[in-house]
Amino acid sequence: MNKQKKRPSIRRTLVISLFLLCAITILILWLCQNLFLNDIYKSIKTSELKEAKEKITRRIAAGELETAAQDLANEYELCVVILSENNQFTSVSLHTTGECVLHQIDTMGYMILYNQAIKSQNGILYYVKDENANRYVQTQKNEKGEQSIVLVSTAPYQEGQAILFLNMVISPVGATVKTLNTILLYVTIVLILLSVLLSFIISHMIAKPIVSINNSAAQLAKGNYNIEFKGSGYAEADQLAYTLNYAEAELSKVDQLQKELIANISHDLRTPLTMISGYSQIMKDLPGENTPENLQIIIDETERLTSLVNDVLDISKLHSGAQRFEMKQLCLTTITEKAMQRYAKLIAGGYQISFSHGENLLIMGDETRVLQVIYNLVNNAVTYTGDDKKVTLIEERRGEFARLSVIDTGDGIPQDKLNDIWERYYKVDQMHKRYAIGSGLGLSIVREIMEEHGGRYGVISTPGTGSEFWVEFRIASDDEPPSM
């Protein structure tokens, strides 16, 4: 027997998973804060600067030069210088950020700045503050320290054009990063503690019903059917508990039926064997007992024994799916009349077995198995019919189905037992009765055969008035081939 592979528990898996999720989240926050925050901040400010340029350009084109400069400077915290050409340079200058690059230059310096911006990428120039000289000097994009960005552009104005100088100071984020790092440290500690605590609480809540169900399942595996599976409030656990409770009830039923099957078959095997052995011994020891009557008893018991063995083999093949069916078009009326010939001896012995029908009904089925269904239903009726020994067969059409009913006049079956009688060797009164004919497995075989045919079966019974067992085969259509 292979050893069961040891797998991690739900609690351990959940603790590790939540801890990893927490660690990955914190790592992403640390990376974004310490490595990418400065770049993200600069990217946002550059986008704001370009957005301000677009708005000012539209306002200038509409003739709102001064108001556009005032509004956008305040909205985006910019320094704005606008030079317009109308025979001479005039300017509008609004400074809202204190010291900036535009404070350091004059009108001619603006033109130099304009020429430099034309040669740069996207008209943007980068400056960094020289603390020693207390002024901004031109630098590369990613230089450390307090940076200032200048965006130079043109916009149509009156009959000429206006030159825009937009300056935005990017404050250093180092102090902000230190503050965020301190906060993040405390957040990290709290998240780790919460992840561990929550993982233990959640894993306990999830694992508890599963452990309970597993312990109950272990008892079920040992054959203890007096247990109850409890789910503990979760939909999945409740569904699992419901399924296992249903399985437990079915296993209990199967176990009981198996015990009864073994006991009843043992009885039915022992009886004919005892009679065969007894009569054979008598005929051996007493020459005068070697009579046709005694020989017939031995033959009858041998046939009964053979019938029982064959039925056990049949039901095993049907249940396992090993039995092949040769489906073809059959006349149910003809098949039933053929089956009735088998009961001539019983009819001569006092049984009243009759068959009534209307039109001949054609069905699709395996001839051997359809005959077996009829035999088993009639055998069951013969065994349980009343003192009048009356059994009636009725064939009729029910829509798309041909129904064959077998009616006896016995004691009937209680309503709560109607579904159980199709089980193997099930007895309504739990008292074993030796069948007048057949093996006692007939109804179970009928069920298997009808399910293979895609037909229907059932029983109508009232205690004290007898029972009506019926089967329905689907009527063959005109395009189905007839039997040969």
C-alpha positions as CSV (number, residue, x, y, z in Angstrom):
1,M,0.0,0.0,0.0
2,N,1.4,3.4,-1.0
3,K,2.0,5.8,1.8
4,Q,-0.1,9.0,1.6
5,K,1.9,11.9,0.5
6,K,2.2,14.5,3.3
7,R,0.8,17.8,2.2
8,P,0.8,21.2,3.9
9,S,-2.2,22.0,6.1
10,I,-4.7,24.7,5.2
11,R,-3.5,26.8,8.2
12,R,0.1,26.7,7.1
13,T,-0.7,27.4,3.5
14,L,-2.9,30.3,4.4
15,V,-0.3,31.8,6.8
16,I,2.4,31.6,4.2
17,S,0.1,33.0,1.4
18,L,-1.0,36.0,3.5
19,F,2.5,36.7,4.6
20,L,3.8,36.6,1.0
21,L,1.0,38.9,-0.1
22,C,1.9,41.3,2.7
23,A,5.6,41.1,1.9
24,I,5.0,41.7,-1.9
25,T,2.7,44.6,-1.2
26,I,5.3,46.2,1.2
27,L,8.1,45.6,-1.3
28,I,6.2,47.3,-4.1
29,L,5.5,50.3,-1.8
30,W,9.1,50.6,-0.8
31,L,10.3,50.4,-4.4
32,C,7.8,53.0,-5.6
33,Q,8.7,55.3,-2.7
34,N,12.5,55.1,-2.7
35,L,13.4,54.4,-6.3
36,F,10.6,55.8,-8.5
37,L,8.9,58.5,-6.5
38,N,11.2,61.3,-7.8
39,D,10.7,60.2,-11.4
40,I,7.0,59.9,-10.9
41,Y,6.9,63.3,-9.3
42,K,8.8,64.9,-12.2
43,S,6.7,63.2,-14.8
44,I,3.5,64.5,-13.2
45,K,4.9,68.1,-13.0
46,T,6.1,68.0,-16.6
47,S,2.6,66.8,-17.7
48,E,1.0,69.7,-15.7
49,L,3.4,72.1,-17.5
50,K,2.4,70.8,-20.9
51,E,-1.3,71.0,-20.0
52,A,-0.9,74.6,-18.9
53,K,0.9,75.5,-22.2
54,E,-2.1,74.0,-24.2
55,K,-4.6,76.0,-22.2
56,I,-2.7,79.3,-22.5
57,T,-2.2,78.8,-26.2
58,R,-6.0,78.4,-26.7
59,R,-6.7,81.5,-24.5
60,I,-4.1,83.7,-26.4
61,A,-5.6,82.6,-29.7
62,A,-8.9,83.9,-28.4
63,G,-7.4,87.3,-27.5
64,E,-7.2,86.7,-23.7
65,L,-3.4,87.1,-23.3
66,E,-3.2,88.8,-19.9
67,T,-6.2,87.0,-18.3
68,A,-4.9,83.7,-19.6
69,A,-1.4,84.3,-18.0
70,Q,-3.0,85.4,-14.7
71,D,-5.4,82.4,-14.5
72,L,-2.9,79.7,-15.5
73,A,-0.1,81.1,-13.3
74,N,-2.3,80.9,-10.2
75,E,-3.9,77.5,-11.2
76,Y,-0.6,75.7,-11.8
77,E,1.7,77.8,-9.5
78,L,3.9,78.8,-12.5
79,C,6.0,81.7,-13.4
80,V,4.7,83.0,-16.8
81,V,6.4,85.3,-19.3
82,I,4.8,86.1,-22.6
83,L,6.6,88.1,-25.2
84,S,4.4,89.5,-28.1
85,E,5.7,91.1,-31.3
86,N,3.9,94.2,-32.6
87,N,6.6,96.3,-34.2
88,Q,8.4,95.9,-30.8
89,F,8.6,93.3,-28.0
90,T,6.2,93.8,-25.2
91,S,5.8,91.4,-22.3
92,V,3.5,90.1,-19.6
93,S,5.3,88.7,-16.6
94,L,3.6,86.9,-13.7
95,H,5.7,85.3,-11.0
96,T,4.0,83.0,-8.4
97,T,6.7,80.7,-7.2
98,G,9.3,83.1,-5.7
99,E,12.8,82.7,-7.2
100,C,12.9,80.9,-10.5
101,V,14.9,80.8,-13.7
102,L,12.9,83.6,-15.4
103,H,13.8,86.0,-12.6
104,Q,17.4,85.7,-13.6
105,I,17.2,86.9,-17.2
106,D,16.2,90.0,-19.1
107,T,14.4,90.5,-22.4
108,M,17.4,89.6,-24.5
109,G,18.0,86.7,-22.3
110,Y,14.6,85.4,-23.1
111,M,15.5,85.3,-26.8
112,I,18.7,83.4,-26.0
113,L,16.6,81.0,-23.9
114,Y,14.1,80.7,-26.9
115,N,16.9,79.7,-29.3
116,Q,18.2,77.1,-26.8
117,A,14.7,75.6,-26.3
118,I,14.3,75.3,-30.1
119,K,17.3,72.9,-30.1
120,S,16.1,71.0,-27.1
121,Q,13.6,68.1,-26.9
122,N,10.0,69.2,-26.7
123,G,11.1,72.8,-26.0
124,I,11.9,71.9,-22.3
125,L,15.1,73.0,-20.5
126,Y,16.2,71.8,-17.1
127,Y,17.9,73.8,-14.4
128,V,19.3,73.0,-11.0
129,K,19.9,75.4,-8.2
130,D,23.5,76.1,-7.3
131,E,23.4,76.8,-3.6
132,N,26.8,78.5,-3.6
133,A,25.9,81.0,-6.3
134,N,22.3,81.1,-5.2
135,R,21.1,80.8,-8.8
136,Y,19.8,78.2,-11.3
137,V,22.2,76.7,-13.8
138,Q,21.3,74.7,-16.8
139,T,21.7,70.9,-16.3
140,Q,20.6,67.4,-17.4
141,K,17.1,66.0,-16.7
142,N,18.0,63.6,-13.9
143,E,20.4,65.9,-11.9
144,K,19.8,65.7,-8.1
145,G,18.8,68.8,-6.1
146,E,16.1,71.4,-6.4
147,Q,15.2,71.6,-10.1
148,S,13.4,74.1,-12.2
149,I,11.7,73.3,-15.6
150,V,11.3,75.8,-18.3
151,L,9.0,75.2,-21.2
152,V,9.3,77.4,-24.3
153,S,6.6,77.5,-27.0
154,T,4.9,79.8,-29.4
155,A,1.2,80.7,-29.9
156,P,-0.6,82.8,-32.6
157,Y,-1.4,86.3,-31.4
158,Q,-3.1,89.1,-33.4
159,E,-1.2,89.4,-36.7
160,G,2.0,87.8,-35.3
161,Q,2.9,85.4,-32.6
162,A,3.6,85.3,-28.9
163,I,6.5,83.4,-27.3
164,L,5.6,81.6,-24.0
165,F,8.0,81.0,-21.2
166,L,6.5,78.7,-18.5
167,N,8.7,78.0,-15.5
168,M,7.8,75.5,-12.7
169,V,10.0,74.7,-9.7
170,I,10.2,71.1,-8.6
171,S,10.6,71.0,-4.9
172,P,13.0,68.3,-3.6
173,V,11.1,65.2,-2.3
174,G,13.8,63.9,0.0
175,A,12.1,65.2,3.2
176,T,8.8,63.8,2.0
177,V,10.4,60.4,1.3
178,K,11.9,60.3,4.8
179,T,8.5,61.0,6.3
180,L,6.8,58.4,4.1
181,N,9.5,55.9,5.0
182,T,8.8,56.3,8.7
183,I,5.1,55.9,8.1
184,L,5.7,52.9,5.9
185,L,7.9,51.2,8.6
186,Y,5.0,51.3,11.1
187,V,2.5,50.2,8.4
188,T,4.8,47.3,7.6
189,I,4.9,46.1,11.2
190,V,1.1,46.4,11.5
191,L,0.5,44.6,8.2
192,I,2.8,41.7,9.2
193,L,1.1,41.3,12.6
194,L,-2.4,41.5,11.1
195,S,-1.6,39.0,8.3
196,V,-0.3,36.5,10.8
197,L,-3.3,37.0,13.2
198,L,-5.9,36.9,10.4
199,S,-4.3,33.9,8.8
200,F,-4.6,31.9,12.0
201,I,-8.2,33.1,12.6
202,I,-9.4,32.4,9.0
203,S,-7.5,29.1,8.8
204,H,-9.1,27.9,12.0
205,M,-12.5,28.9,10.8
206,I,-12.0,27.1,7.5
207,A,-10.2,24.1,8.8
208,K,-12.4,23.3,11.8
209,P,-15.4,22.0,9.8
210,I,-13.1,20.1,7.4
211,V,-11.3,18.4,10.3
212,S,-14.7,17.5,11.8
213,I,-16.0,16.1,8.4
214,N,-12.7,14.2,8.0
215,N,-13.0,12.6,11.4
216,S,-16.6,11.5,10.6
217,A,-15.5,10.2,7.2
218,A,-12.9,8.1,9.0
219,Q,-15.6,6.5,11.1
220,L,-17.7,5.9,8.0
221,A,-14.8,4.1,6.4
222,K,-14.7,1.8,9.3
223,G,-18.4,0.8,8.8
224,N,-20.0,3.1,11.3
225,Y,-23.1,4.3,9.7
226,N,-24.6,6.0,12.7
227,I,-22.8,9.3,12.3
228,E,-23.8,12.8,11.1
229,F,-21.6,15.2,9.1
230,K,-21.8,18.8,10.1
231,G,-20.7,21.7,7.8
232,S,-20.4,24.6,10.3
233,G,-21.9,27.5,8.3
234,Y,-19.9,27.7,5.1
235,A,-21.7,27.0,1.8
236,E,-19.0,24.6,0.5
237,A,-18.7,22.8,3.9
238,D,-22.5,22.5,4.2
239,Q,-22.7,21.1,0.7
240,L,-19.9,18.6,1.4
241,A,-21.6,17.6,4.7
242,Y,-25.0,17.2,2.9
243,T,-23.4,15.0,0.2
244,L,-21.6,12.8,2.7
245,N,-24.8,12.4,4.8
246,Y,-26.6,11.3,1.6
247,A,-23.7,8.9,0.8
248,E,-23.8,7.6,4.4
249,A,-27.6,6.9,4.1
250,E,-27.1,5.1,0.8
251,L,-24.1,3.1,2.1
252,S,-26.1,2.1,5.1
253,K,-29.0,1.0,2.8
254,V,-26.6,-0.9,0.6
255,D,-25.0,-2.6,3.5
256,Q,-28.3,-3.7,4.9
257,L,-29.5,-5.0,1.5
258,Q,-26.2,-6.8,1.1
259,K,-26.7,-8.6,4.3
260,E,-30.2,-9.5,3.4
261,L,-29.1,-10.6,-0.1
262,I,-26.4,-12.9,1.4
263,A,-28.9,-14.4,3.9
264,N,-31.7,-14.9,1.4
265,I,-29.5,-16.3,-1.4
266,S,-27.9,-18.6,1.2
267,H,-31.4,-19.8,2.1
268,D,-32.4,-20.3,-1.5
269,L,-29.2,-22.2,-2.3
270,R,-29.5,-24.4,0.8
271,T,-33.1,-25.4,0.2
272,P,-32.8,-26.9,-3.3
273,L,-29.4,-28.5,-2.4
274,T,-30.9,-30.1,0.7
275,M,-33.8,-31.4,-1.2
276,I,-31.7,-32.7,-4.0
277,S,-29.3,-34.4,-1.5
278,G,-32.1,-35.8,0.5
279,Y,-34.1,-37.3,-2.3
280,S,-31.0,-38.6,-3.9
281,Q,-30.0,-40.3,-0.7
282,I,-33.5,-41.8,-0.3
283,M,-33.5,-43.1,-3.8
284,K,-30.1,-44.7,-3.3
285,D,-30.9,-46.4,0.0
286,L,-34.5,-47.3,-0.8
287,P,-34.9,-48.9,-4.3
288,G,-38.6,-48.6,-4.0
289,E,-38.3,-44.8,-3.8
290,N,-36.8,-44.5,-7.3
291,T,-40.0,-43.1,-8.7
292,P,-40.8,-40.5,-11.5
293,E,-42.3,-38.2,-8.8
294,N,-39.1,-38.1,-6.8
295,L,-37.0,-37.7,-9.9
296,Q,-39.2,-34.7,-10.9
297,I,-38.6,-33.1,-7.5
298,I,-34.9,-33.4,-8.1
299,I,-35.2,-32.0,-11.6
300,D,-37.4,-29.1,-10.3
301,E,-35.0,-28.2,-7.6
302,T,-32.1,-28.3,-10.0
303,E,-33.9,-26.0,-12.4
304,R,-34.6,-23.6,-9.5
305,L,-31.0,-23.7,-8.5
306,T,-29.9,-23.0,-12.1
307,S,-32.4,-20.1,-12.3
308,L,-31.0,-18.5,-9.2
309,V,-27.4,-18.8,-10.4
310,N,-28.4,-17.4,-13.8
311,D,-30.2,-14.5,-12.3
312,V,-27.2,-13.6,-10.1
313,L,-25.0,-13.7,-13.1
314,D,-27.5,-11.6,-15.2
315,I,-27.8,-8.9,-12.6
316,S,-24.0,-8.7,-12.2
317,K,-23.6,-8.3,-15.9
318,L,-26.3,-5.7,-16.2
319,H,-25.1,-3.7,-13.3
320,S,-21.5,-3.7,-14.6
321,G,-22.5,-2.8,-18.1
322,A,-21.0,-6.0,-19.6
323,Q,-24.3,-7.2,-21.1
324,R,-24.7,-6.3,-24.8
325,F,-28.2,-5.5,-26.1
326,E,-29.3,-6.2,-29.7
327,M,-31.9,-3.6,-30.3
328,K,-34.5,-4.3,-33.0
329,Q,-38.1,-3.8,-33.8
330,L,-40.4,-6.2,-31.8
331,C,-44.1,-6.8,-31.5
332,L,-44.8,-6.6,-27.7
333,T,-48.0,-8.4,-28.1
334,T,-46.4,-11.4,-29.8
335,I,-43.5,-11.4,-27.3
336,T,-46.0,-11.5,-24.4
337,E,-48.1,-14.3,-25.9
338,K,-44.9,-16.2,-26.4
339,A,-44.0,-15.7,-22.7
340,M,-47.5,-16.9,-21.6
341,Q,-46.7,-20.3,-23.1
342,R,-44.2,-20.9,-20.3
343,Y,-46.9,-20.8,-17.7
344,A,-49.1,-23.6,-19.2
345,K,-48.1,-25.9,-16.3
346,L,-49.1,-23.3,-13.7
347,I,-52.4,-22.6,-15.4
348,A,-53.1,-26.4,-15.4
349,G,-52.2,-26.4,-11.7
350,G,-54.9,-23.9,-10.8
351,Y,-53.4,-20.5,-11.5
352,Q,-55.6,-18.0,-13.5
353,I,-53.1,-16.2,-15.7
354,S,-54.7,-14.1,-18.5
355,F,-53.6,-11.6,-21.1
356,S,-55.6,-8.9,-22.7
357,H,-54.6,-6.4,-25.3
358,G,-55.8,-4.1,-28.1
359,E,-53.8,-3.3,-31.2
360,N,-50.4,-4.9,-31.8
361,L,-47.7,-2.6,-30.5
362,L,-44.2,-2.4,-32.0
363,I,-41.3,-1.5,-29.8
364,M,-37.5,-1.3,-30.0
365,G,-35.8,-3.7,-27.7
366,D,-33.6,-6.8,-27.2
367,E,-36.0,-9.8,-27.5
368,T,-34.3,-11.9,-24.9
369,R,-34.3,-9.1,-22.3
370,V,-37.9,-8.1,-23.0
371,L,-38.9,-11.7,-22.5
372,Q,-36.9,-11.7,-19.2
373,V,-38.8,-8.6,-18.0
374,I,-42.1,-10.2,-18.7
375,Y,-41.1,-13.5,-17.0
376,N,-39.8,-11.7,-13.9
377,L,-42.9,-9.6,-13.5
378,V,-45.2,-12.6,-13.9
379,N,-43.0,-14.7,-11.6
380,N,-43.3,-12.0,-8.9
381,A,-47.1,-11.8,-9.3
382,V,-47.4,-15.6,-9.1
383,T,-45.4,-15.6,-5.9
384,Y,-47.4,-12.9,-4.2
385,T,-50.9,-13.2,-5.6
386,G,-53.9,-14.0,-3.4
387,D,-55.6,-17.3,-2.7
388,D,-57.5,-17.1,-5.9
389,K,-54.2,-17.5,-7.8
390,K,-55.2,-14.8,-10.2
391,V,-52.7,-12.9,-12.3
392,T,-53.7,-10.5,-15.1
393,L,-51.6,-9.0,-17.9
394,I,-52.8,-5.9,-19.8
395,E,-51.2,-4.3,-22.8
396,E,-52.2,-0.8,-23.9
397,R,-50.8,2.3,-25.6
398,R,-49.9,5.3,-23.4
399,G,-48.9,8.1,-25.8
400,E,-45.5,7.3,-27.3
401,F,-45.1,4.3,-25.0
402,A,-46.5,0.7,-24.9
403,R,-47.4,-0.2,-21.4
404,L,-47.5,-3.8,-20.1
405,S,-49.2,-4.2,-16.6
406,V,-49.0,-7.3,-14.5
407,I,-51.7,-7.3,-11.7
408,D,-51.9,-9.7,-8.7
409,T,-54.4,-10.0,-5.9
410,G,-52.0,-10.3,-3.0
411,D,-51.6,-8.3,0.2
412,G,-50.3,-5.2,-1.6
413,I,-47.4,-2.9,-0.6
414,P,-47.3,0.1,1.8
415,Q,-46.7,3.4,0.0
416,D,-43.4,4.1,1.8
417,K,-42.0,0.8,0.5
418,L,-42.8,1.2,-3.2
419,N,-39.4,2.6,-4.2
420,D,-37.4,0.0,-2.2
421,I,-38.9,-3.1,-3.7
422,W,-36.8,-2.7,-6.9
423,E,-33.7,-3.4,-4.8
424,R,-32.1,-6.9,-4.9
425,Y,-34.0,-9.3,-2.7
426,Y,-35.9,-6.6,-0.8
427,K,-38.7,-7.9,1.3
428,V,-41.6,-5.7,2.4
429,D,-42.3,-7.7,5.6
430,Q,-38.6,-8.6,6.0
431,M,-39.6,-12.2,6.3
432,H,-38.0,-14.5,3.7
433,K,-40.6,-16.2,1.5
434,R,-39.5,-18.9,-0.9
435,Y,-40.6,-18.0,-4.5
436,A,-43.1,-20.2,-6.2
437,I,-41.2,-19.6,-9.3
438,G,-38.0,-17.6,-10.1
439,S,-35.2,-16.5,-7.8
440,G,-36.3,-13.4,-6.0
441,L,-34.0,-11.1,-8.0
442,G,-36.5,-10.5,-10.7
443,L,-37.6,-6.9,-9.9
444,S,-34.0,-5.7,-9.7
445,I,-33.3,-7.3,-13.1
446,V,-36.4,-5.6,-14.5
447,R,-35.1,-2.2,-13.3
448,E,-31.7,-2.7,-14.9
449,I,-33.1,-3.9,-18.2
450,M,-35.7,-1.1,-18.4
451,E,-33.0,1.6,-17.7
452,E,-30.8,0.1,-20.5
453,H,-33.8,0.3,-22.9
454,G,-34.6,3.9,-21.9
455,G,-38.0,2.8,-20.8
456,R,-40.0,3.4,-17.6
457,Y,-41.2,1.2,-14.8
458,G,-43.2,1.5,-11.6
459,V,-45.8,0.0,-9.3
460,I,-49.3,0.9,-8.1
461,S,-50.4,-0.8,-4.9
462,T,-52.9,-0.5,-2.1
463,P,-52.4,-2.7,1.0
464,G,-55.1,-5.4,1.0
465,T,-56.1,-5.2,-2.7
466,G,-53.0,-6.4,-4.6
467,S,-50.4,-4.7,-6.8
468,E,-50.0,-3.6,-10.4
469,F,-46.4,-3.6,-11.7
470,W,-46.0,-1.9,-15.1
471,V,-43.3,-1.3,-17.6
472,E,-43.3,1.0,-20.6
473,F,-41.3,0.7,-23.8
474,R,-41.0,3.5,-26.3
475,I,-43.1,2.7,-29.5
476,A,-40.9,2.1,-32.6
477,S,-41.1,4.8,-35.3
478,D,-41.8,4.0,-38.9
479,D,-38.2,4.6,-40.0
480,E,-36.7,2.1,-37.6
481,P,-35.8,-1.3,-39.1
482,P,-38.0,-4.3,-38.3
483,S,-36.7,-7.5,-36.8
484,M,-35.6,-10.2,-39.2
